[in-house]
Amino acid sequence: MKTLLAILLIATPAFADDAKPKPPLHAVVVHTPPLVAETNRPIELVAQIDAPFSEALSARWRMIGDATWHEVSFDRSSAGGWYAELPASTAPGIEYYIHGRDTAGTEVLHFASEQSPHVVRVVPSLFDRLQDLDRKREGDRKNEVALDFVGHNFGNRYDLKDRFVRAELAYTRRMWRELYSITFGFGSISGTTPLMSAPRTMGGDDTGHSERYGFGGVRGRLHESVFLDVRGSLGMSHKDFDGGISGQVTFGKPWRSCVSVGGEYFGDLGPTAWVRLQWDTAPPLLMGASVVRTDMPGAIIDSAGLYIAYDVAYRMADRFSIKGQVSYGARDGASNWGGGFGTAVDF
């Protein structure tokens, strides 16, 4: 009998403890907060949760300076963690804290708080900053219409005609982003080239070549100081339908000092390649020097045309600029002169 009473006395407290309600479980949240974010890009919050179903976990956020809080829930990630996405923001930034609500409806803070939220500073990306600089430099003028003429008379040791003239009218729309600009327009090339390197008395003669074409191209900004231009064209030559393609890489700023290397090819007029150095050491003049190797206008004799060119551009007014060029070079014989001019209007 005494033994039975002792057992009852020992067991009674345990039964009493089991009768008490257990407190609700709380999750343990591990979160590494972001410190900065780029303009107009969503901010992703990532967390590891040991007991995800014990609480409804969410993040409360607001733009810096706002009084109203917004809420977004954490969702399961395919990688195994949990994530919540805050909306894209602008400077100065966004602030947030992470909290949960247990099965009893009690709010549990896991990271920061409403009184002391975590701040994510929003800073412009590199291309955002470059776009702002370009917009200010151009006076927020996104459009340009340009008209250019260029030509060269190579001459010939047998007094045959070897020359070309080229004109282009182009419209450019600027975006100032990774896709920096797009261009389309129309062009015309007319020229005369020798049929063979011989005097006329021995059968030497020349013939006319030409091309009328439309073109479209893009300029990409690969880096702060690296630009890539690509262009395609389609038209009618002196023979038949013809197409062309051109490309250029520019190291530096196209509106300041830079070096450009490029090439162009027309099916019926042949290839052209160039290297150009540009400098802005005497503002408001923008000067350039080029070395050009070309088969223009579809040279038939073997010797490739080669000339050097010097050009100067001057912005006469806020929206209006002019430029001129002089060139000197040869293909088969003594060197001769060439040149060009152009104008552009921004709006």
SULGI-V103407 format. One record per pair of residues at least 24 apart in sequence whose C-alpha atoms are under 7 Angstrom apart, sorted by sequence separation. I is the first residue (numbers start at 1). J is the second residue. D is the distance in Angstrom with one decimal. If there is no record, write none. Layout:
BEGIN
I/J/D ; I/J/D
END
This chain:
BEGIN
27/51/4.9 ; 95/119/4.3 ; 146/170/5.3 ; 165/189/5.8 ; 166/190/6.5 ; 188/212/4.6 ; 211/235/6.9 ; 212/236/5.4 ; 226/250/5.7 ; 227/251/6.7 ; 243/267/6.1 ; 256/280/5.5 ; 271/295/5.8 ; 287/311/5.7 ; 288/312/6.5 ; 306/330/5.8 ; 320/344/5.9 ; 321/345/6.7 ; 27/52/6.3 ; 94/119/5.9 ; 95/120/5.9 ; 145/170/5.8 ; 146/171/6.5 ; 165/190/5.4 ; 187/212/6.0 ; 188/213/6.5 ; 211/236/5.6 ; 212/237/6.3 ; 226/251/4.8 ; 242/267/6.0 ; 270/295/5.3 ; 287/312/4.5 ; 305/330/5.8 ; 306/331/6.2 ; 320/345/4.8 ; 94/120/5.3 ; 145/171/4.6 ; 164/190/5.6 ; 165/191/6.2 ; 187/213/5.4 ; 211/237/4.0 ; 225/251/5.8 ; 226/252/6.1 ; 242/268/6.7 ; 269/295/6.8 ; 270/296/6.3 ; 286/312/5.7 ; 287/313/6.4 ; 305/331/4.1 ; 319/345/5.6 ; 320/346/6.5 ; 27/54/6.2 ; 93/120/5.7 ; 94/121/6.6 ; 144/171/5.8 ; 145/172/6.5 ; 164/191/3.9 ; 186/213/5.8 ; 187/214/6.2 ; 210/237/5.5 ; 211/238/6.3 ; 225/252/4.5 ; 269/296/5.8 ; 285/312/6.5 ; 286/313/5.0 ; 304/331/5.7 ; 319/346/4.9 ; 26/54/5.9 ; 27/55/6.6 ; 64/92/6.7 ; 93/121/4.4 ; 144/172/5.1 ; 163/191/5.4 ; 164/192/6.5 ; 186/214/4.3 ; 210/238/5.2 ; 225/253/5.9 ; 269/297/5.2 ; 270/298/5.2 ; 285/313/5.8 ; 286/314/6.5 ; 303/331/5.8 ; 319/347/6.8 ; 25/54/5.8 ; 26/55/6.6 ; 64/93/5.8 ; 92/121/6.0 ; 93/122/4.4 ; 143/172/5.7 ; 144/173/6.7 ; 163/192/5.5 ; 185/214/5.8 ; 186/215/6.1 ; 209/238/5.7 ; 269/298/3.7 ; 285/314/5.1 ; 303/332/6.3 ; 63/93/6.3 ; 64/94/5.2 ; 92/122/5.6 ; 143/173/4.8 ; 162/192/5.3 ; 163/193/6.6 ; 185/215/5.5 ; 268/298/6.2 ; 284/314/6.3 ; 63/94/4.5 ; 64/95/6.3 ; 91/122/5.0 ; 142/173/5.7 ; 143/174/6.3 ; 161/192/5.9 ; 162/193/4.4 ; 184/215/5.5 ; 185/216/6.6 ; 237/268/6.8 ; 284/315/7.0 ; 62/94/5.9 ; 63/95/6.3 ; 90/122/6.0 ; 91/123/6.2 ; 142/174/4.9 ; 161/193/5.9 ; 162/194/6.2 ; 184/216/4.1 ; 48/81/5.4 ; 62/95/5.7 ; 89/122/7.0 ; 161/194/6.4 ; 183/216/5.5 ; 184/217/6.2 ; 47/81/6.2 ; 48/82/6.2 ; 61/95/5.6 ; 62/96/6.6 ; 160/194/6.1 ; 183/217/5.1 ; 47/82/5.2 ; 61/96/4.1 ; 182/217/5.8 ; 183/218/6.1 ; 46/82/5.8 ; 47/83/6.1 ; 60/96/5.4 ; 61/97/6.7 ; 182/218/4.4 ; 46/83/4.5 ; 59/96/6.6 ; 60/97/5.6 ; 181/218/5.8 ; 182/219/6.3 ; 45/83/5.4 ; 46/84/6.7 ; 59/97/5.7 ; 60/98/6.4 ; 181/219/5.2 ; 44/83/6.8 ; 45/84/5.1 ; 59/98/4.4 ; 180/219/5.4 ; 44/84/5.9 ; 45/85/6.1 ; 58/98/5.9 ; 59/99/6.3 ; 158/198/6.3 ; 179/219/6.3 ; 180/220/5.1 ; 44/85/4.5 ; 58/99/5.8 ; 158/199/5.0 ; 179/220/4.6 ; 180/221/5.8 ; 43/85/5.7 ; 44/86/6.2 ; 57/99/6.0 ; 58/100/6.1 ; 134/176/6.6 ; 178/220/5.6 ; 179/221/6.2 ; 42/85/6.5 ; 43/86/5.0 ; 57/100/4.3 ; 178/221/4.8 ; 42/86/5.8 ; 43/87/6.4 ; 56/100/5.3 ; 57/101/6.7 ; 177/221/6.9 ; 178/222/6.5 ; 42/87/4.8 ; 43/88/6.6 ; 55/100/5.6 ; 56/101/5.3 ; 131/176/5.1 ; 160/205/6.6 ; 161/206/6.2 ; 42/88/4.1 ; 55/101/5.3 ; 56/102/6.7 ; 131/177/6.1 ; 160/206/6.3 ; 41/88/4.5 ; 55/102/4.6 ; 40/88/4.5 ; 41/89/6.7 ; 54/102/6.2 ; 55/103/6.7 ; 40/89/5.2 ; 54/103/7.0 ; 39/89/6.0 ; 40/90/6.0 ; 127/177/6.0 ; 39/90/5.1 ; 39/91/7.0 ; 26/102/6.7 ; 24/102/6.7 ; 24/103/6.3 ; 24/104/6.8 ; 29/110/6.4 ; 37/120/6.8 ; 39/122/5.8 ; 36/120/5.1 ; 37/121/6.3 ; 38/122/5.5 ; 39/123/5.9 ; 35/120/4.9 ; 36/121/4.6 ; 37/122/4.7 ; 38/123/5.2 ; 39/124/5.1 ; 34/120/6.4 ; 35/121/6.3 ; 36/122/5.6 ; 37/123/6.2 ; 38/124/5.5 ; 39/125/6.5 ; 36/123/6.8 ; 38/125/5.5 ; 209/297/6.2 ; 209/298/6.9 ; 193/297/6.7 ; 197/301/6.5 ; 192/297/6.8 ; 195/300/5.9 ; 196/301/5.7 ; 191/297/5.5 ; 193/299/5.7 ; 194/300/6.7 ; 195/301/6.6 ; 194/301/6.8 ; 164/296/6.8 ; 164/297/5.9 ; 154/329/6.3 ; 155/330/6.6 ; 157/332/6.3 ; 154/330/4.6 ; 156/332/5.4 ; 157/333/4.4 ; 154/331/5.8 ; 156/333/5.0 ; 157/334/6.6 ; 155/333/6.8 ; 156/334/7.0 ; 155/334/7.0 ; 155/335/6.9 ; 154/335/6.4 ; 155/336/6.0 ; 154/336/5.4 ; 153/336/6.0 ; 153/337/6.0 ; 152/337/6.4 ; 153/338/5.6 ; 152/338/3.9 ; 151/338/5.7 ; 152/339/6.3 ; 151/339/5.6 ; 150/339/5.8 ; 151/340/6.1 ; 150/340/4.0 ; 149/340/5.2 ; 150/341/6.6 ; 149/341/5.4 ; 148/341/6.0 ; 149/342/6.0 ; 148/342/4.2 ; 147/342/5.5 ; 148/343/6.6 ; 147/343/5.5 ; 146/343/5.8 ; 147/344/6.4 ; 146/344/4.1 ; 145/344/5.6 ; 146/345/6.5 ; 144/344/6.7 ; 145/345/5.4 ; 144/345/5.6 ; 145/346/6.7 ; 144/346/4.4 ; 143/346/5.6 ; 144/347/6.3 ; 143/347/5.3 ; 141/346/6.3 ; 142/347/6.6 ; 141/347/5.0
END
